[in-house]
Amino acid sequence: MITADMVKTLRERTGAGMMDCKKALTENQGDMEKSVDFLREKGLAAAAKRAGKVAAEGVVESYIHGGGRIGVLLELNCETDFVAKTDDFKALARDIAMQVAAANPSYVRREEVPAEIIEHEKEVLKAQAVNEGKPANIAEKMVTGRIDKYYKEVCLMEQVYIKDTDKTITQLINEKISKIGEKISVRRFTRYQLGEGIEKKNDDFAAEVMATVNKA
């Protein structure tokens, strides 16, 4: 059964009309993720409509944690200077910078991961599966699933949002696109951690950031 709450949730995530959202959910037996894809494929999702727009405005957001032990610089882009100056956009930039501090991604999106790194990771994962006693054909299938998990760990856009684990950073941004009405994209980020690369006692600063978020 397709409920009004399901339609409302899909509308908030995609910006599509209510009837389009209801149709998408009906055609996909209430599966939310398939319904999002359905609307994007039909060109009805706001995020998809804005994909071809140029986002050259925005902000460079900084986030410093723990008295200067972790620092993040993040560039978040939008289409207009007007939107860049809004509280909603600035808050989004800060939340994503905090995500980088806590979750420590290596890349913005999976397309940025060098092919040689993925190939190396596949070799390691396949060897792990074989060592677990899995046949070669099963090991290959397991590698595919584990590579997807790897992307979710190292790519910012695929990470689970630390403030709401029911959504990813991509979903968070798409919700803001629907609300604001402009293309929004993370261009780049840099994360600094005090003493990184220096052999010393291992302090889990990322866990401290998470603890700060949970208290907020």
Buried (B, 14 or more C-beta within 10 A) or exposed (E): EBEEEBBEBBBEBBBBEEEBBBBBBEEBEEEBEBBBBBBBEEEBBBBBBBEEEEBEBBBEBEBEBBEEBBBBBBBBBBBBEEBBEEEEBBEBBBBBBBBBBBBBBEBBBBEEBEEEEBEEBBEEBBEBBBEEEBEEEEBEEBBEEBBEEBBBEBBBBBBBBBBEEEBBBBBBBBBBBBEBBBBBBBEEBEBEBBEEEEEEEEEEBBEBBBEBBEEE
